[in-house]
């Protein structure tokens, strides 16, 4: 199966902008979705598709994609955005009817 | 509001079968969407285990396919996971989730709170 690679950790000053990237061959064929996970909690969907936010997700979260890279941008990071972030997409490798892969995860620290 | 709740034993012995159930409220499984299981070993990332459509069609992670069975009970509005021949490597928090798949677009939009399953004798 294909892999989705993320930087292990990034930091951002309060109120500044941070971009989290996700690289993988499957992203040339499928949109990424992004999940925020705080310690001891279930993941929460924050971005899906081209750049869609579920109800209740602040508009400081946005998504983009180019080639084999998808990005999640937090514009004006808040203390409550400190969390692990995972990307996800359908796997484009092999001939599996349906297979999904998650990224390796990025820990975001808000300074 | 769609809600999912996992239930099942928190401790399973090596070589035995892990069994979990996910009860869904606020949405009828028969109405559509896929229903999946994802796990997360302590301190590690997320891994998709498999999913089932309301019709009963199943899709499994190739790396786990030989040990996984997912079933659905639309009358109880719940779906279940069985993972056989477990080892310590199967120790993880197991999540159930609703997910949509429309070709290029897919996402897991509602998740259960997760349940920790430890494999140990």
Interface residues (C-beta under 8 A of the other chain):
Chain A: X1 X29 X30 X31 X33 X35 X41 X42 X43 X44 X45 X48 X49 X54 X86 X88 X89 X90 X94 X96 X97 X98 X99 X100 X101 X102 X103 X104 X105
Chain B: X36 X38 X45 X46 X47 X48 X51 X59 X61 X62 X63 X95 X101 X104 X105 X106 X107 X108 X109 X111 X112 X113 X114
